[in-house]
């Protein structure tokens, strides 16, 4: 795999991103009978007028494109400013760019957001995907879903993906370097599906099924860097299959771009041979997030995220070990390429400050820093901290679901650096 730590990486990605923005489109299902006019505005209640005024002052890419191209569908109008059950808000983004994991890539990203009820405390449901083909002949087809039933009584969470994914691995622990890159080619299917039931206010508990299948695993790197990979006696196929116990606390209301609140998720997953797993092993994930408005009367958010991933027993397949950027949305460790660090256990902490650049909400910015650490194979201890930091731009793709295009530049230690792209916030 070619050297992907190029000095002009940010320029390349920025130019290609600007090109994709010009053809991006944000829209929602339209009911032309409810579009606001001076005549219909006076018929609304004072509360509705206030909500309408707030959203009317906000702008997204769809507003900009409609101003340029007069024949595009008009904005939904007042129906977009209320929680209407079954109404779907789409965000679609064709893109071309360059990232550390993929090299040059083309992708079609999108999400659909909707409410199951009009209750003021109803959580927003979302389904998102980002189908991509890359310079390194990677094929990536993920589908993430976070569905809330009426009254928030049940939460259905899905993480399904198919990947044809040649990727470098660098060995185990914190002391590896970029020179240790070992190219592993494989195909991968993930099926994670969880259902959780409301227990008490904003707290849920439930069960799930989790399947990881890697096949056609082939090592293509030089023998001098393959010791850690071969120590796990990898075959050409690897299967991890297990149940999960899930405990969730979530009072954010909008998981796409949280305006405040808490999120906590505890996942205990035992994998069993009788379910098809190659061997019995167990993992535990502790995922906690907090969002604070600073200043209190602004829309600026100070966000905290800790993601801790532990192997409790057994020996997971090498590709199922905790690793940088292998959380559900591939977002840990901005500043390092996905898979840069790996070990039996992982600690992670990130802080980000999100702020508006324009009063109409079209443009925003972030600054962030994170640190991670993995246990060493010999000592079993967390011996070193791996920090990274960066800044990014936010562009409003859909003001109704509050979906942003996220473009971040980050750098870590040992020469690691790059641009990271997301549809929606990183966490």
N, C-alpha and C positions, 0 to 999 in steps of 0.2 A: 504494500500500500504506500502510495506516495506521501511525502512529508506534508502534513496538513497544517503545520504551524507557520503559515506564511505571514509576512509582515503586512501585506496588503489585504488580509482577509476581511477586515471591516469594510474597506472600500468596495470590494467585490460584492459582498452581501448587500450593502446599502444600495448600490446602483440597481441590482436585480430586484430588491424589495420595492424600490420606487416604481419600477416598471410594473410590478404586480399590483401595486396600490391603484394604479390608473385603471385597472380592469376589474377591481374588486366591487362587490355589490352587497349591500345590506338591505334586507327587506322583511316584511311580515305579511301574513295573509290580510287582504284588504277588504273592508266593507265600505263601499263608496257612499252608502247612505249615512255613514257616521263621520264623514270628514268634516272638520271644523270650518265654519264660515262665520263672518260677523253676525249673521242672523241666528245661527244655531248656538253660538257661544253664550248668548244671554240666557238661554234656557237651562244652563247648567247651574248646579248649586254652588255657593261660594267655595266649599271645600274642593269640588271638582275643578272650578276655575283656577284655584291655586295650584293644583296638581298639573293641570294643562299648561299653565304659564311656565312652571318649572321645566317641564319637558320640552316645551316649545322653544325655550332659550338654549337648549342643548343641541349640539350638532354631531352627526356622525358621517362616515364616508358616503352613505346613501344620500344624505342631504347635499353634500358637495357635488356628487355626480348628477343628481337631479337638477341642480342649478346649471350644470354644464350641458347635460343632455336632456332636453325638454321632453322627449318622448318616453322617458323611463316612468315606471309606475309611481304614482303619487304616494306620499306618506300615509300611513293608516289613519291618522287623525285621532280624535278623542278616544276611540276604542282601544288605542294602544296605551292609554294612560291609566287603565284600570286592569285589575286581575280578572281576566275573562277566561273561565274554564274552557280548555280545549283549544284556545287560540295559540298558534305557533309562531314564534319569532325566529326566523332563519338568519344565519350569518354564513356567508360563503366567501372563501378566499383562495383563488388560484395563485400559486406562488412559484417563484424560481429563486434559488439562492444557494448559499454555501454554509455548511456547518461542519463542526469538527467530526461528528459521527459519520456523516454521509458524503463529504465532499460536495460537488455540485449536485443539486437535486431539483426535481420538479415535483410539485405536490398540489393536491386539491384538499383544502381543509374546510370543515364546516361544522356548525352546531345548530341544534334546534332546541329552543327553550320554551317552556310552557308551564301553566299552572293547572292543577287538578280541581281547585276550588277558588272562590273569590274571597275567602277569609283573609283578613289582614295579616295573620300569622302563617299563611300558607307558604311553604318552601317552593322555590322554583325548581322544576325538573329539567334535565338537560340530557341530550345525546350528542356526542361529538365524535368526529373521525378526522384523520389526516392521511389520505392515501398518497404514498410517495414512491418514486423510483429515483435511484441515485447513481452518481458517477461510479461507485464501487459495485454496481449491479445488485444493490440491495432493493428488495421489495418490501414495503411496510404497509400493512393494512390493519390499523387498530380501530376498535369501536368501544368507546367508554360511555356508560350510561349511569345516571343518578336520578332515579324516578321516585317521586313521592306520591303516595295515594291521597285521596280526599281526606282532609283533616289531619294530614301528616301521620296517619295511623301506621303505615308501613313504608319502609324505604327499601327499594330494590337497586342494588349496585352491581354493575357488570363491567368487567374488563376482558374483552375478547380481542385477540389479535393473531394475525398470521404474518410471519416474517421470513424472508429469505435473506440471511444476514451475515455475510462475511464481515468480521470485525476483529480489531486487535485486542488482545488481552496482554496484561503486563506482569502477571504473576501475583503472588499473595503478599499482603502486608503493606506497610507504609513506606518502605525504603526502596521501592522499585523506581526505575527511571524510564524516560521515553525511549531510551535505547533498548529496553527490554521488550519492545513490541513483538508480539507473536500472533500471526494472523490465523484465526480460527474461522472456518466456513461451516455454516450449518443452516438448517431450516427449523422453524420454531412455531408451535401453536400454543397459545395460552387461552384457557377458559376459566375465568373466575366469575362465579355468580353467587351473590349473597342476598338473603332476604332478612330484614330486621323489623321487629314489631315495637311499637311505642309502649314504653313501660310507665314512665312518668314524664313530666314536662321536659321536652327536648332530649330525652334519654331513650335509647333503643338497644335491643339485644336480639341476636339472631344467629343463624347458621348459614354455612355456604359450602360450596364444592369448589376445589381448586385443582386445576390440571396444567402441568407444564410438560410438553413433549418436545424434545430436541432430537432431530434425526439427520442423517448424512453429515455427521460431525467429522470434519477433516482438518487436521493441523497443517498449515502451509508455511509456518515460520521456521527459522533456523533452529537446529537442535539445541544450540547453546542457551536458548531462552525458554525451553519447553519443560523444564524440570517440574515446576509447580503444577502445570496442567497434567502432565503424565503421572504425577504422584497420586492423582485421584482415580487412576486406572479407568480413564474414560473409554467407553466403547463408542461405536458409531451412532448409537442411540442412547437416550437417557430419558427416563420418565419419572416424574414426581406427581403423585396423585393423593389427595387427602381432603379431609373435611376441615372446616374452620368454625371456631366460635368467635363471634364478633360483638363488640360492645361500642356503641357510638353515642357521643353527646354532640349536638350540633344546633346552635341557635343563630346561625349566620343569615338565614333566609335566602340569600343569594350566594350560592357556592361558586358561581362563575367569576364574580368580582365582589367579595364580601365587604359590606359597608361597616362592619364591626362584629363583635361577638367572639364566641369560643367554638373550637372544634376539637374533639378528642376521639381517637379511634384505636381500639385495642384488638389485635387479631392474634389468636392462638391457632396454629395449624399443625396438626399431626398428620403425617403421610404414612400410608399403610400399604404393605405388599398385597393384601387381599383386595385393595382397590386398584391394583395395577402398578403401584410404585415399585421402582427397582429395589428399594430398601426402605425400612422404617426410619423416619427421622422427624424432628419437630422444630418449628420456628415460632418466634414471637415478635410482633411488630407493635411498637408504641408510637403513635402519630398524634402530635398535639400542636394546635395553632391558636394564636390570639391576635385580635385586630383592635387597634385603639385609634380613635380620631385625635389627631394633634395638628393644629389647635382644635379644641372641642367643637367650635362652631364652623369648622371647615369640612371639606370632603377628603382631606389628606389623611392617609392611614399609615400608622406604624405597625408593621406586622411581624410576628415571631413564629418560627416553625422549628420543631424538633422532631426528627424521624430516626428512631432507634430500632435496629433489626438484629435479632439474636438467634443463633442456632442453639437450641436447648439440648438436643441429643442427636446421635447418629451422624452420618456423613452425607451431606447433600451432594448431588452432582456438582461438578465445578461451575457450570454455567448457572446453577441455582443458588450459589453462595451470595450473600450480601455484597453489593457492588455499587460504585458511583453511577448515578443516573439510571438505576434499574428499579426505582420505585414505580408505582402504578402509572404515573404520568411522565416518567423519565426526566425529572426536574431537579433531583438532588445534585449538588456539586457543580453549579454553574462556575465556569473557570477551568474545568477539566473535561476531557473527552469521556463519553460514556464507557464504563468498564475500566477506567484508568486505575482505580484501586479496588481491591477485593480481599475478603477475609471471612472468617467464620462469624464475626460479630462486627457491627457498625454503629457508631455514634455520630449524630449529625445535628447541627444547629445553624439556623439562618435568621437574619434580621433584614427587613426591607422597609424603606420609607417611600410611599407612593404619594405623588402630588400633581396638581393640575398645572399645566403650562399655559392654557388658555381658559378664559372664563366660561366659554361655551362647552367645555369638556371634550373638545375634539382631540386635543393633544395633552399628554401627560408625561411625567418622567418618574424614574425610580433610581434609587441608589441602594446597594445591598452589599452584605458581606456574609460569608458562611465559613464553617469549619467542620471537618469530618475527621474520623479516625477509625482504623480497623485493627483488630487484634492480630498479633504476630503468631505464626504457626508454632514456633518453638516455645515461646514464653506464655502464649495465651493472653498477653496483656496489651492494653492500648498504650503504645510507647511513644507516639508522635502525633502532633496535631497538623492537619493539612488545611491551611486557610486559603480563601479566595475572596475576591471582591470585584465589584463592577458597577455599571450604571446602564440605564436603558431608556428607551422611548416607548410611549404608549399612544396608539392611534385608535380612536373610537370607531369600531366596526358596526356596532348596533347599540344605540342609546337605550332602547327599550329593555333588552336583556343585560345591558351594561357590559357587553363583550368588547374587549380590547384586542388589538394586534400588539403583541409584545416582542420587541427587538432589544436584546441585551448584549453588551460586550463585557466580558469578564476575564480575569487572569488569575492564575494560581502560582504555585511555586514550581521550580524546575523547568521553566520555559513554557508552561501550559497557558494557553490563551485562546479566545475564540468568540464567535457570535452565536447566540442562542435564541431560537425563535419559538413562539407559542401563540396559539389562538386562545385567549383568555389569560388570566393571571397565573403566575407560576405556582402559587399556593394560596 
